[in-house]
C-alpha cells in the first residue's frame, strides 16, 4: 500500500511562515500541504515556540485543515557536547581567511526527524515544500532520497524575503524573528 504526504518543512522563520500561510490559503502556485513539520532541536528561543503557537491559532481561525506537527531527535546541545553533532561554527584560518566547520545539525536534527515522522505516518512518498525564497535560490537542493521530492514555491513565484515579510506581516500582524538555536552564530 502506498501513501503520499505533502508537507511543509517548517522552520518557523519568515520564509517558511510565508509558505505555511500561502499553502493554507490556497494561493496560486503553492501546493496544498496536509502538514507542516517543525523539527525541534529543543534549543530554540522561547519566541520561536510562541510563534508556532501563534501560527496554530491563525490556522484555527481560518479553519484550515493544515496542521503543525513537532518532531525531534532530542536536544541538539546534548548531541554537541557528546560529540554527536557539530553546529555551524565559524573560524579564522591560519592564512587569515574565514571558514566554517562542517555542520551536522541540519541533517541529524532537522531532516532525519522529519523523515522519521513521515515514515511513522506510513509515507512511502512525499513532497517537501521548502521555504527558500528567490534571494536564497542557491540553497535549493534535490532530495537525497528517492521517496521525497522537493518543491520551492517561493522561488517559482519569484518571492524574495522582502515580499515574504510583507505577506506574513499582512496576515499575522508581525514579522517572525530569526529561527535558530540559541547558540547558533
C-alpha atoms as one frame of an Amber mdcrd trajectory, in Angstrom:
protein
   0.000   0.000   0.000   1.323   3.439  -0.873   0.739   6.656   0.995   1.814
  10.101  -0.187   2.187  13.104   2.132   2.701  16.714   1.040   4.417  18.540
   3.881   5.948  21.926   4.600   9.458  21.872   6.043   8.510  24.463   8.649
  11.491  26.187  10.247   9.272  28.905  11.772  11.205  31.734  10.139   9.915
  34.344   7.705  10.058  32.281   4.518   8.596  29.038   5.846   5.851  31.017
   7.584   5.022  32.663   4.249   4.793  29.192   2.699   2.584  27.973   5.559
   0.145  30.855   5.107   0.151  30.694   1.288  -0.478  26.934   1.308  -3.232
  27.285   3.913  -4.956  29.999   1.873  -4.562  28.130  -1.413  -2.541  30.862
  -3.064  -1.898  30.147  -6.772   1.370  28.306  -7.314   1.540  26.930  -3.753
   0.907  23.199  -3.252  -1.797  22.079  -0.862   0.034  20.628   2.135  -1.593
  18.494   4.786   1.012  19.091   7.489   3.817  21.474   8.413   6.670  19.705
  10.199   8.770  21.608  12.714  11.896  19.720  13.779  12.520  20.955  17.308
  16.171  20.972  18.361  14.968  21.757  21.894  17.390  24.683  21.840  15.175
  27.188  20.047  14.471  30.531  21.737  11.114  30.756  23.529   9.867  33.245
  20.915  10.082  30.551  18.230   7.774  28.267  20.184   5.381  31.197  20.784
   5.410  31.865  17.041   4.483  28.246  16.329   1.543  28.560  18.714   0.506
  31.827  17.010   0.597  30.042  13.642  -1.533  27.206  15.043  -4.040  29.769
  16.316  -4.067  31.527  12.916  -4.721  28.198  11.155  -7.609  27.512  13.561
  -9.166  30.929  12.911  -9.050  30.216   9.180 -10.449  26.696   9.775  -7.528
  25.315   7.825  -7.073  21.538   7.769  -3.319  22.201   7.642  -1.717  21.392
  10.980   1.702  21.868  12.539   3.392  18.787  13.963   6.565  18.893  16.040
   9.175  16.156  15.762  12.582  15.933  17.420  15.829  13.996  17.594  16.398
  15.211  21.145  18.294  18.191  22.432  20.927  19.385  19.956  23.104  20.892
  22.693  23.412  17.453  24.327  24.469  15.930  20.996  27.071  18.675  20.500
  28.621  18.080  23.936  28.612  14.309  23.398  30.367  14.719  20.046  27.350
  13.576  18.028  26.768  16.813  16.112  28.571  19.980  15.201  26.811  23.318
  14.723  27.967  25.863  12.122  30.939  27.281  13.993  32.904  29.970  12.200
  36.686  30.183  12.398  39.688  32.079  11.120  42.140  30.030   9.045  45.927
  30.434   9.522  46.089  32.457   6.287  43.552  34.938   7.703  40.620  33.794
   5.587  37.322  32.846   7.158  35.813  29.414   7.235  33.112  27.308   8.796
  33.361  23.886  10.377  31.300  21.185   8.726  27.900  21.221  10.383  25.825
  18.129  11.001  22.919  19.647  12.887  20.625  20.176   9.882  20.855  16.564
   8.749  20.646  14.979  12.204  18.264  17.332  13.993  16.065  18.683  11.200
  15.938  16.374   8.165  16.084  12.961   9.874  13.350  13.701  12.448  11.025
  14.889   9.676  11.704  11.738   7.660  11.114   9.558  10.721   7.797  11.341
  11.319   6.748  10.819   7.698   7.608   7.119   7.855   5.753   6.787  11.185
   2.664   8.039   9.354   3.103   5.378   6.677   4.502   7.639   3.960   6.010
   5.814   1.010   6.390   9.039  -0.958   6.349  12.703  -0.021   6.601  16.212
  -1.397   8.692  18.513   0.789   7.560  22.114   0.341  10.556  24.274   1.198
  10.621  27.861   2.457  13.503  29.103   0.358  12.938  32.463  -1.307  14.237
  33.768  -4.630  17.190  35.536  -2.995  18.221  32.190  -1.461  17.761  30.096
  -4.611  21.382  28.916  -4.358  20.242  26.815  -1.349  17.822  24.736  -3.441
  18.624  21.024  -3.461  17.077  17.851  -4.757  16.214  15.343  -2.070  18.877
  12.737  -1.416  16.241  10.007  -1.049  14.055   8.707  -3.867  10.807   8.726
  -1.909  10.871  12.505  -1.272  10.866  15.252  -3.881  11.273  18.924  -3.024
   9.253  21.919  -4.199  10.283  25.573  -3.963   7.117  27.628  -4.484   8.648
  30.913  -3.267  11.322  30.656  -5.971   8.768  29.522  -8.564   6.534  32.504
  -7.728   9.586  34.823  -7.579   9.007  35.852  -3.948  12.059  37.313  -2.225
  12.494  37.731   1.526  11.044  41.255   1.412   7.844  40.012  -0.208   7.647
  37.208   2.366   7.974  39.727   5.212   5.166  41.860   3.762   2.936  38.838
   3.237   3.469  37.370   6.708   3.071  40.767   8.412  -0.191  41.331   6.500
  -1.612  38.029   7.761  -0.105  37.674  11.247   0.425  41.310  12.179   4.121
  40.850  12.934   7.394  39.707  11.384   8.737  36.456  12.839  12.174  36.684
  14.429  15.032  34.524  13.200  14.530  30.866  13.948  17.835  29.378  15.084
  19.241  27.593  18.082  20.184  29.829  20.972  23.880  29.044  20.494  23.978
  29.218  16.692  26.007  32.121  15.289
